[in-house]
Amino acid sequence: MWLRSPGPTPVAEAREQPMSHSQTPKTDYLRSSDKGHRKDWAALARLCVAAGGPSPWRQLGHLLRLAITRSRFTAGEYYRLALWNSGIDAANLARFVAEADRTAFNDALHRPGRAADEAAVMNKLETEMRLLAAGLPVTRTLAVSGYDGQLPPDTRRLHGPAEVDAFLADPGVYPLFLKPRTGSFARGTAGAVGVEGDIVRLSNGVAAPRAALVDEIAAAPDGYLFQPLMRAAPELARHAGKAMPSMRVATLRTETGPELWYVTIKLPSPTQMSDGGSVNMRIMSEVDPATGRALRWRRIGSPLSAVPDHWADREVPLSELRLPGVRRAVDLCLAGHGLFPALGTIGWDVFLTPDGPVLNEANANPFPTIQGCRADGIRAGDVGAAYERALAAARRPGG
């Protein structure tokens, strides 16, 4: 195979060096899924061929053409968006938004004076406080380390490694979900189901020394959040496996106010602690907001590859899954968008729990997940038309 997996990254090389509390953590229990964000080029090339795509040599020709023409699209996007199938000509590429253009694409919808609203969604704690003040259901933060700013009501502030260690040693706080205060793509996250002496049992079955977790948390530059480990509604949990899947609800601000843009959902690898990066297969689908039906499951990173009929549940096919409470989730996201009036678009991560939908996070620069779900560009069709309406509203004086 002409494509090879990348060699050691600077992060991997750094792990071999002596470390302290102020340096890179000694272990990677909280970053165990981060390796899933690294590209395995050989595997992507094989998946492309298996999905009916061009030969490896023709793939190479396409990638060279993208490079020679200085396209904004990367080799990773060539596979992730199935550009090999739809075509790498200028007309087709214009339907898609490249990662390099994502910020400009989203920023065009935001209003003047947006800095405060942007800062609020970047800081998960500020988002939580705004949503709580409005009476909207939101994931609650039990404790915070490495952060001196304002906290939501009843949230504990942990000062230094000793207090983090004491918190993690308390069996009464479990099950927990640990995540960086300003992280994205589920990097650095982990589920913890309990503690026995000096060992924290993670939700993927790994036994992590408590001291190692404290080291990693102390090394995080922006602090860590400790939240309840959420559970999915039964009809979703049976398919999702151990991790809590997040539903993405994208909203836009048009002339009439916030409106729904699209809904998607990811199902994690059944062995993962979150629906973030994984070396194993993950799948996603666009969701019909009226019925909660997943319209078509696609493999993340290779959207035209085959997807199994069953996921974590070996008895019930994915085609029978109906997501509960989707309409309610959309209403919550629209209400939440109203709390950030200067933002023209927000990507909401929503948990579908046994007690109903819960808002988890907001993003003012959302990743266009719909492109992978449709294997088509976000500038095309109904989602493209909705973007143009929101763009016209943003450009209108006083809009």
N, C-alpha and C positions, 0 to 999 in steps of 0.2 A: 504494500500500500504506500502511495506516494506521500500521504500525510502522516505525520507522527505527532504523538502527544507532546505537549510542551514540557521542557525540562524543569528543574527546580526553580521556583519563583523566589524573589527576594524575601518573601515571608517565610518560605520553607527554609531558606538558608539561615535566616535569623534565628530559627528555632535551635540551631546547633550551637549558638553562642551562650555564654553564661548570662543569666538574667537576674533581676531583682524586682522588688515591688514596683519600681518606677519604670521598668523596661517591659519588653514584650513578655507575656505570661509564659511560665515554664511549661504549661500544658495547654491543650486546645479543647477542653471539654465543652466550653461555651462557643467554640468556633468549629465544632465537628462537621457542621453542614457547609462551611465556607468553601471547602474543596469542590462542592458541587457547582460552584460558579465558574470553575476553570474549564476551559474548552478541551475536550478530547477530540481533536480534529480527525483522527483515524475513524473513531466511532461515528462521527457526524457524516463523514464521507460514505461509510458503509450503509448507514441508515438512508441516506439519499438514494443510493443505488437500489436498495431493497424496496423503497417506495416508488420505484419506477423512474427515478431520475437519471441523469446522464452518467456516463462512465467517469471514473476518477480523473482521467486526463481531460475530459471535457469540463468537468468541474474546475479543474486548475485553469483552463482557458477562461472560464467565466470570471474567476477570482482575479486573474491577471488583467482582464479587461476592466474590472471595477477599479483596480489599482491604477492602471494607466490613465483612465479617464478621470482620475481623482474624484471618484464617486464618494458621497458622504456615507455610503453604506459599507459596513465592514464585512469581513469574511464570516464572522459569527452571525450577522444578520442575514447573510446569503442563505444560511441553513435555517435559522430560527424563523424567518418569514417565508421560507420556501420560494425564494426569488428564482431559484433554478427552474421552477415550474411555471411561474407566471411571466418570467422574462426580465432581463436586465436592461432592456431598452429604456430610453428616457421617459416615454409615455407611461410605462408601467411603474417605474420607480417613483414617478410624480404622485402616484396614488398613496404611497407609503410615507411615513415620517421616520427618518433615520434617528438613531439614538443621539447622534451629534446635533440634531436639530430639535430634539424634544423640548428643551428649555425655551427656545424661541417660539416654538409652536404653542406651548401653554401660556407663556408670558404675554403673547399677543391678545389674550382674552382678559387679562387682569386690568384693573382700573388704577388710575393715579392714586397715590397714597396707600398702596397695598402693603407697605413694609410691615406694619403692625400685624396684619392678618397673616402674612407669610411667616413672620417670626412665630406666631402662635401655633400654626400647624407644624412648623419644624420642631417645636418643643412639645413633645407628647404630653407633658404635664399641663402646659397652658391650654392645649386642646381639651384635655380632660376637664379642666376647671370651667371653660366656657360651656361645654356641653352639660356639665352638672348644674351650672347656674340656670340653664334653660330647662332643666328637668328631663333631659334626654338620657336614655340608658347608655352607659358608657363603661368600658372596662375600668375597674377601680385599681388604683395603685396602693398597695399595702405599705411599701417602704421604698426609700430612695437612698442611694449612696453616691457620694462624689458630686453633690449639687447643692448650692447655697441659695437658690432662688425660692420663690413662693411655692408652697405645696398645696395640693387639694386637702380638704378637710379630712382629718383622721389618718393622714399619711405620716408614717414615721420617717424621721431623718436619721440615717445611720452615719455616724462620724468615724471614719477610718476603718481599717481592717478588723480591729478587735470587735467593733459593734456589728460589722457584717458577719463575722464568724459566729457571734452570739445569736444573731438572728437566724442564720442557717442551722444552728444547733437545736433550735426550738421545734420539736415535732408538731406543735400546734399550728404552725404557719403553712404547712403543706396541705395539698399540692400547690406548687408554685410554677410560674413562668418567669424566666429571667431574660431581660432584653436591654440592650444599650438605650440610653435616653434619647439619642438622636440618630439611631441606626436606621437602616433601610434594607429591603430585600431579605429580611429575617436573618441577616448576618449577626453572629454573636449571640444567638438566642438558644435557650434550652428549657425543657420541661423537667421539673423535679417532683417526684411523687412522694418522697419521704426521706428521713434521715435515721440512721442507726449508728450511734456513736460518732466516729470520725468519718463515716461514709454517707454520702448523699446518693440516693438511688435515682438516676435519671429515667425519663419516661421511655427511652429506647432500651432500657435494661442495663445500661452501663453503670458500674459502681465508681463514683468519682470521689476522691479524697476531698473532704471539706476544705482543707488548707489550700489545695490546688485551685478550687473555685474562688476562694478569697483572693488568691494571687491574681487571677485573671480579672476579677472585678476591680481590684485596686489599680490595675494597669489601664483600665478603660479611661480615655481622655475626658469624656463628657458625663460619666456616671452611669449607674445601672438602675433599672426599675425592677421591682419585685411585685408581681401581680398574681391573682389567683389563676391556676391552670384551668382554663375554660374547657367545657365539654360540649360537644355538638348535640343537637337534637337527635333522638334515636334513629329517625329515618335517614339522616345524613351520616351519623356516626358509624352505622353498620358498613358503609362503603368507604369511609375516610380512613379507617385504621386508627393508629394511636394518636395522631396529631389532630389539632383543631384546624379545619380548613377555613380559609377566609374568602368571603365573597367580595368582589370588587364592584362597587356601585359608582359609576362616574356621572357627575352632575355638571351642568353648564348654567351660566347666568345669561339669559336672553332679555329681550325687551319686557317680557312679562314676569321676570324673576327667575329663580332656579328651576331647572327642568331636568328630567332624566336624560342622560346621554346613552349609556348602555350598562348592562350587567354581565359580569363574568364570574366564574368560580374556578379555583384550583383544587385538585385532589392531590395530596402529598403521596410520596412513596409510603406504603403501609408501615414501614419500619422507622420513619423519620419522626423527629420531635416537633417539626413545624412544616409548613408548606413552602418553605424557602428552598434554596439550592440543594440538589441531591445528585449523587452519582447514579442513582437508580431512576427509573422512569417516573415522571410526574405528568399529570394530564390536566387539561383545562377545557372549559366550554363556555360559549355564550349562553346566557340564561334568558328564557322568556319571562319577563317580569309579571305577566298576567297569570301564568300557570305554574311558574317555578320549574318548568321542564328544561333540562339541559339539551340544547339544540343539536350539538355535535361535539363529541369528545375528541380532542386532539392531543398529541404528545407535545409537551413543552420542549422547544428546541428543535423539533422535527415534525411540523404539523401535518404532514401527509403520510407519516408512518402509521402502521397498523396499531390500533388500541384494543386491548382485551375487552371482551364482553362483560367481564366481571372484574371488580377491583378487590378491596379487602374482604368483601362478602363473596364467598365462592358459590353461594346458592342463588342469590338474587342478582339479575343482570343490571347493569348501569342504566339501561333504557327505562327501567321501572322507577328510577329515582325522581322524586318531585321535591324540590327544596321547599321547606316550610317557611312561611312568613316573609316571602320575598316582597310582596306589595307593601307590607308594613315596614320592611327595611328601607325600601325606596322612599317612603314618606318621611322616615326619620332622617335620611340623608338630605332630603330637600329642606327639612326644617333646620338641620345642622348647617347647610350651606347659607341659610339666611343669617347665621351668626358671623359670617365672614364676608361682608358685603363687597369688599374690594377685590375678591377673587372671582375670576371668570370661570374657572373650572376647579373642581376638587375630585380627587380619587379617594373614595371611602373604603376602608377595610371593615367588613361587617362580620360578626360571628352570629351564626344561627344556633341558638342554645335551646335547651328544653323549655326555658321561660320566655322565649321570643328572641328577636334580633337585638344585638348589642353593638353599638358603634365602638370600634377598637382604635382606629387611627384615621387621620386625614392627611392628604398629600396635595400640595399646591402645584406640584410638577409631576403629575401622574404618568406612569409608564403606560403606553397605549396597548393594553392587553388584548383589546379587540382585534388587533392585527393578527396575532397568533391564533386567535379563536376562529377567525374567518379565512385565514391565509389570504387576506386581501388588505389593501391599505385603508387607513382611517380617514383618508380624504375622499374615499369613494362611497357611493350609495347614501343610505339614510344617515349614517354617522357623519359623513362628510357634509351633508346638507345642514345637519344640526350645528356643526362647528361653524359653518359660514354664517348662520343666523346669530350665533353668539359673537362672532367676530364683528359683524355689522353693528351689533348693539354696543360692543366695547369701543368702536371707533366713533360712534355718534356723540357729539358734544353733550356732556352731562350724563352720558350713558353709564 
